[in-house]
Amino acid sequence: MGIIDFRMRPLYGGYLSMAEAGTTDKFLTGLRCQITPSIRECSIELLVKEMDEAGIEKAVIPGRQSSGTFVDNQELCDLAKQWPGRFIPFPLYDPLRPKESLEEVRRILMDGPGGGVTIEPGFGNTLRFDDPGYFPLYRWLEDNGIPLMLTFSGSITPTIDCTLPGRLDLVAQTHPNLKIVVRHAGWPWSKELICMGFFRRNIYLAPDLYSMASVPGSEDYRLAAAGMLQDRFLFGSSYPLVPLGEAVDNVRAWKLDPACEQRVLHDTAAELL
């Protein structure tokens, strides 16, 4: 079975702004990664070629609405239709338009190619995980068995907010049947999120770029994948901030036992989707 990448941002539509603003170059340099042809040329055709070379069967593509990057949910659906079976949209829910946004994501999930919903508290808004604006979405996803993916790292608020792990824990407790994928895995609060995931069976960690060997704290995620969270740990490349081949090689270098590596790279994601 091929690898499932649970966090990819193809340089297409609104995501082209990542290259234009220098965000891609900043992270590639900081993580000591190489620029690949698909990143250099902002080419979806070359991206799919690099997916094939890295053994990546399909990828989750999330929406985004921040001050620097606006990705329309329809753009995600268009890309998924252009490349059937390769890209799975997770449309963004906007808590500032709860009724209209819930209807939009419902349509994409029920009648379109969507596989789950993404939220980004702190990006393009001043909200937190436990804000009432998200409650209608949490209830609907829980009732329908649809996964939620959220962005959680130290960069999601204007200043580092040490209450964030507790706020997310409250959501996980209040909605025990809501499967929550935490991309960036709460970095730099790696140990706090691993603790939360160990005790909350509905928490899944996808540290993506923060699992790279050059990142302080990445060893925590390797240990979690090998032991405490091996059944709820997901591979994500965070492309284009990390090239696909390097992201896969990073996980391979952890030397997980074959069954555990299979869960991280494919099985757990397949079950969620």
C-alpha positions as CSV (number, residue, x, y, z in Angstrom):
1,M,0.0,0.0,0.0
2,G,1.2,3.5,-0.8
3,I,2.0,6.2,1.7
4,I,-0.8,8.7,2.7
5,D,0.5,12.2,3.3
6,F,-1.8,13.8,5.8
7,R,-0.6,17.4,5.2
8,M,0.3,18.8,1.8
9,R,-0.1,22.3,0.4
10,P,0.3,22.0,-3.5
11,L,1.5,25.2,-5.0
12,Y,-1.8,25.9,-6.7
13,G,-4.4,28.6,-6.4
14,G,-4.0,30.5,-3.1
15,Y,-1.1,28.4,-2.0
16,L,1.1,30.0,-4.6
17,S,1.4,32.9,-2.2
18,M,3.7,30.7,0.0
19,A,6.3,30.8,-2.8
20,E,5.6,34.4,-3.7
21,A,6.0,35.6,-0.1
22,G,9.2,33.7,0.5
23,T,7.7,31.4,3.1
24,T,8.8,28.3,1.2
25,D,12.4,29.5,1.0
26,K,12.5,30.4,4.7
27,F,11.5,27.0,5.9
28,L,13.5,25.1,3.3
29,T,16.6,27.0,4.5
30,G,15.8,26.7,8.2
31,L,15.2,23.0,8.0
32,R,18.2,22.5,5.7
33,C,16.1,20.9,2.9
34,Q,16.7,21.0,-0.8
35,I,14.4,22.7,-3.2
36,T,12.9,20.3,-5.7
37,P,11.8,20.9,-9.3
38,S,8.1,20.9,-8.4
39,I,8.7,23.6,-5.7
40,R,11.0,25.7,-8.0
41,E,8.5,25.6,-10.9
42,C,5.3,25.6,-8.8
43,S,4.2,22.6,-10.9
44,I,1.4,20.2,-10.0
45,E,2.6,17.8,-12.7
46,L,6.1,17.6,-11.2
47,L,4.5,17.3,-7.7
48,V,2.6,14.2,-8.7
49,K,5.8,12.8,-10.2
50,E,7.6,13.5,-6.9
51,M,4.7,11.8,-5.1
52,D,5.2,8.7,-7.2
53,E,8.9,8.7,-6.6
54,A,8.5,9.0,-2.8
55,G,5.8,6.3,-2.8
56,I,3.0,8.7,-1.8
57,E,-0.3,7.4,-3.0
58,K,-2.5,10.3,-2.0
59,A,-2.4,13.4,0.1
60,V,-4.7,15.5,2.3
61,I,-4.9,19.1,1.2
62,P,-6.3,21.6,3.8
63,G,-7.9,24.9,3.3
64,R,-6.5,28.1,4.7
65,Q,-7.6,31.7,5.3
66,S,-4.9,33.8,6.9
67,S,-3.5,37.3,6.4
68,G,-0.9,36.0,4.0
69,T,-2.6,33.0,2.4
70,F,-6.2,32.6,1.3
71,V,-7.1,29.2,-0.2
72,D,-10.7,28.9,-1.4
73,N,-12.3,25.6,-0.7
74,Q,-13.4,25.3,-4.3
75,E,-9.8,25.4,-5.4
76,L,-9.1,22.3,-3.3
77,C,-12.1,20.5,-5.0
78,D,-11.0,21.6,-8.4
79,L,-7.5,20.1,-7.9
80,A,-9.0,16.9,-6.5
81,K,-11.1,16.6,-9.7
82,Q,-8.2,17.3,-12.0
83,W,-6.1,14.5,-10.3
84,P,-8.7,11.8,-9.2
85,G,-7.6,9.7,-6.3
86,R,-4.5,11.8,-5.5
87,F,-5.7,14.7,-3.4
88,I,-8.3,14.7,-0.6
89,P,-9.7,18.1,0.3
90,F,-10.2,19.1,4.0
91,P,-12.2,22.3,3.5
92,L,-11.7,25.1,6.0
93,Y,-14.6,26.0,8.4
94,D,-14.9,29.7,9.1
95,P,-16.2,30.2,12.7
96,L,-17.0,33.8,11.9
97,R,-19.7,32.6,9.4
98,P,-20.9,29.4,11.3
99,K,-24.2,28.8,9.4
100,E,-22.9,29.4,5.9
101,S,-19.6,27.8,6.5
102,L,-21.1,24.6,8.0
103,E,-23.4,24.3,4.9
104,E,-20.4,24.7,2.6
105,V,-18.3,22.0,4.2
106,R,-21.3,19.7,4.5
107,R,-21.8,20.0,0.7
108,I,-18.1,19.3,0.0
109,L,-18.1,16.3,2.3
110,M,-21.4,14.8,1.4
111,D,-21.6,15.6,-2.3
112,G,-18.0,16.2,-3.2
113,P,-14.4,14.9,-2.7
114,G,-13.9,16.1,0.9
115,G,-12.6,13.7,3.5
116,G,-12.8,15.8,6.6
117,V,-12.7,19.5,7.8
118,T,-9.9,21.7,8.9
119,I,-9.9,24.7,11.3
120,E,-7.1,27.2,12.1
121,P,-7.9,29.1,15.3
122,G,-5.6,32.1,15.4
123,F,-5.0,32.3,11.7
124,G,-7.1,35.1,10.2
125,N,-9.1,35.3,13.5
126,T,-8.5,35.8,17.2
127,L,-10.3,32.6,18.4
128,R,-9.1,29.6,20.3
129,F,-10.0,25.9,20.1
130,D,-12.7,26.2,22.7
131,D,-14.5,29.3,21.2
132,P,-18.3,28.8,20.9
133,G,-18.0,29.6,17.2
134,Y,-16.6,26.1,16.7
135,F,-19.2,24.3,18.7
136,P,-21.7,23.7,15.9
137,L,-19.0,22.2,13.8
138,Y,-17.7,19.9,16.5
139,R,-21.2,18.6,17.2
140,W,-21.9,17.9,13.5
141,L,-18.6,16.2,12.9
142,E,-18.9,14.0,16.0
143,D,-22.5,13.0,15.0
144,N,-21.4,12.1,11.5
145,G,-18.1,10.4,12.3
146,I,-16.1,12.9,10.2
147,P,-12.5,13.7,11.3
148,L,-11.4,17.2,12.2
149,M,-7.9,18.5,11.4
150,L,-6.6,21.6,13.2
151,T,-3.4,23.5,13.1
152,F,-1.6,23.8,16.5
153,S,1.9,25.2,17.0
154,G,3.5,28.1,18.7
155,S,3.0,30.3,15.6
156,I,-0.8,30.3,15.6
157,T,-1.2,33.3,18.0
158,P,0.5,36.7,18.0
159,T,2.4,35.7,21.1
160,I,3.0,32.2,22.5
161,D,-0.1,31.2,24.4
162,C,0.7,28.5,27.0
163,T,-3.1,27.9,27.6
164,L,-3.5,26.2,24.2
165,P,-2.8,22.6,25.2
166,G,-5.4,22.8,28.0
167,R,-8.0,24.5,25.7
168,L,-7.6,21.7,23.1
169,D,-7.8,19.0,25.9
170,L,-11.1,20.5,26.9
171,V,-12.5,20.1,23.4
172,A,-11.2,16.5,23.3
173,Q,-12.9,15.7,26.6
174,T,-16.2,17.4,25.7
175,H,-16.4,15.6,22.3
176,P,-14.9,12.1,23.0
177,N,-16.2,10.7,19.7
178,L,-14.7,13.5,17.6
179,K,-11.5,12.3,16.0
180,I,-9.0,15.2,16.1
181,V,-5.9,15.3,14.0
182,V,-3.4,17.8,15.4
183,R,-1.1,19.0,12.6
184,H,2.2,20.4,13.8
185,A,1.4,18.2,16.9
186,G,1.4,21.2,19.2
187,W,5.1,22.0,18.7
188,P,6.9,23.3,20.9
189,W,4.5,21.6,23.4
190,S,5.5,18.2,22.1
191,K,5.4,16.4,25.5
192,E,2.1,18.0,26.5
193,L,0.5,16.9,23.2
194,I,1.9,13.4,23.5
195,C,0.5,13.2,27.1
196,M,-2.8,14.4,25.8
197,G,-2.9,11.9,23.0
198,F,-2.0,9.0,25.4
199,F,-5.0,9.7,27.6
200,R,-7.4,11.0,25.0
201,R,-8.1,8.2,22.5
202,N,-9.6,10.7,20.0
203,I,-6.4,12.7,19.5
204,Y,-4.1,11.9,16.6
205,L,-0.7,13.7,16.1
206,A,0.7,14.7,12.7
207,P,3.9,16.7,13.6
208,D,4.9,17.0,9.8
209,L,7.8,19.5,9.5
210,Y,8.4,19.6,13.3
211,S,9.4,15.9,13.2
212,M,12.4,16.7,11.0
213,A,15.7,15.8,12.6
214,S,16.9,19.4,12.5
215,V,14.0,20.6,14.8
216,P,14.6,20.7,18.6
217,G,12.1,18.4,20.2
218,S,11.6,16.2,17.2
219,E,13.0,13.2,19.1
220,D,9.8,13.3,21.3
221,Y,7.7,12.5,18.2
222,R,9.9,9.6,17.1
223,L,9.6,8.1,20.5
224,A,5.8,8.6,20.5
225,A,5.5,7.0,17.0
226,A,7.5,4.0,18.2
227,G,5.5,3.5,21.4
228,M,2.8,5.5,23.2
229,L,1.0,6.8,20.1
230,Q,1.9,4.3,17.5
231,D,-1.7,3.7,16.6
232,R,-2.6,7.4,16.4
233,F,0.4,8.9,14.7
234,L,0.3,10.2,11.1
235,F,2.8,11.0,8.5
236,G,2.6,14.5,6.9
237,S,5.2,16.2,4.7
238,S,4.1,19.8,5.1
239,Y,5.1,20.2,1.5
240,P,6.3,22.7,0.1
241,L,8.1,23.5,3.3
242,V,9.7,20.0,3.2
243,P,10.3,18.1,0.0
244,L,8.4,14.8,-0.2
245,G,11.4,12.5,-0.5
246,E,13.1,14.1,2.5
247,A,9.9,13.9,4.6
248,V,9.6,10.2,3.9
249,D,13.3,9.5,4.4
250,N,13.0,11.2,7.8
251,V,10.4,8.7,9.0
252,R,12.3,5.8,7.5
253,A,15.4,6.9,9.5
254,W,13.5,6.3,12.7
255,K,13.9,2.6,12.2
256,L,10.5,1.7,13.4
257,D,9.5,-1.9,13.4
258,P,7.8,-2.7,10.0
259,A,4.3,-3.0,11.4
260,C,4.6,0.3,13.3
261,E,6.1,2.1,10.2
262,Q,3.2,0.8,8.1
263,R,0.7,2.3,10.6
264,V,2.4,5.7,10.6
265,L,2.8,5.9,6.8
266,H,-0.5,4.4,5.8
267,D,-2.8,2.3,8.0
268,T,-3.9,4.9,10.6
269,A,-4.6,7.5,7.9
270,A,-6.5,5.0,5.8
271,E,-8.7,4.2,8.8
272,L,-9.5,7.9,9.4
273,L,-10.3,8.6,5.8
